[in-house]
Amino acid sequence: MAIKIIKPGNPVKAKQTRRFTCLFCGCIFNADLGDYEAVMICSQLDDVIVHQAICPACHKWVRRSEPLDE
């Protein structure tokens, strides 16, 4: 079975800014593409790509984020 594109995407229009929420100190901050990284977490059941950044308040790694609608 071949892959069929239902709706083509536009990588240029992809959301570059993400909003992070630190579970350690409660800080909510925005990070641009150069300020966070995407990492793959591998497990036996599934592989997941998450975005992580360092919290500007407590300097801990934050992995809870969502694309920022601008």
NUTOR-525626 format. One record per residue (C-alpha): x, y, z; residue in three letters. Coordinates in nm, 4 decimals, padded with zeros to 6 digits. Layout:
# residues N
x	y	z	code
X	Y	Z	Ala
...
//
This chain:
# residues 70
x	y	z	code
00.0000	00.0000	00.0000	Met
00.1381	00.3383	-00.0985	Ala
00.1244	00.6524	00.1118	Ile
-00.1486	00.8910	00.0021	Lys
-00.1322	01.2606	00.0953	Ile
-00.4731	01.3838	00.2073	Ile
-00.3745	01.7488	00.2561	Lys
-00.0214	01.8656	00.1715	Pro
00.1560	02.0613	00.4407	Gly
00.3847	02.3613	00.4134	Asn
00.7080	02.3165	00.6136	Pro
00.7874	02.6853	00.5729	Val
00.4645	02.7751	00.7584	Lys
00.5308	02.5295	01.0419	Ala
00.5014	02.6814	01.3858	Lys
00.8499	02.7881	01.4955	Gln
00.7641	02.9269	01.8401	Thr
00.6495	02.7007	02.1239	Arg
00.5011	02.7805	02.4661	Arg
00.6592	02.5813	02.7489	Phe
00.5242	02.5220	03.1006	Thr
00.7727	02.4297	03.3721	Cys
00.6288	02.1747	03.6136	Leu
00.9028	02.2452	03.8678	Phe
00.8571	02.6204	03.9271	Cys
00.5401	02.6987	03.7265	Gly
00.7089	02.9364	03.4820	Cys
00.5381	02.9751	03.1432	Ile
00.7639	03.0964	02.8632	Phe
00.7887	03.1127	02.4843	Asn
01.0899	02.9763	02.3001	Ala
01.1902	03.0306	01.9374	Asp
01.3306	02.7578	01.7150	Leu
01.6931	02.8169	01.8178	Gly
01.6086	02.8114	02.1897	Asp
01.4631	02.4591	02.2094	Tyr
01.5449	02.1212	02.0606	Glu
01.3466	01.8214	01.9438	Ala
01.4498	01.4868	02.0906	Val
01.3205	01.1361	02.0349	Met
01.2325	00.9255	02.3372	Ile
01.2418	00.5552	02.2589	Cys
01.0494	00.2897	02.4475	Ser
00.9439	-00.0665	02.3748	Gln
00.5950	00.0407	02.2746	Leu
00.6466	00.3640	02.0849	Asp
00.8925	00.6334	01.9820	Asp
00.7900	00.9896	02.0676	Val
00.9415	01.3201	01.9572	Ile
00.9259	01.5879	02.2278	Val
01.0501	01.9450	02.2394	His
01.2647	02.0522	02.5325	Gln
01.4071	02.3807	02.6556	Ala
01.5745	02.5088	02.9693	Ile
01.3480	02.7077	03.2005	Cys
01.4730	03.0680	03.2285	Pro
01.3620	03.0870	03.5944	Ala
01.4849	02.7630	03.7565	Cys
01.7186	02.6330	03.4804	His
01.5612	02.2833	03.4728	Lys
01.4772	02.0981	03.1515	Trp
01.1152	02.1493	03.0426	Val
00.9429	01.9067	02.8062	Arg
00.5830	02.0223	02.8259	Arg
00.5094	02.2486	02.5288	Ser
00.2633	02.3323	02.2564	Glu
00.2915	02.5278	01.9315	Pro
00.2221	02.8967	01.9827	Leu
-00.0497	03.0354	01.7570	Asp
00.0519	03.3795	01.6345	Glu
//
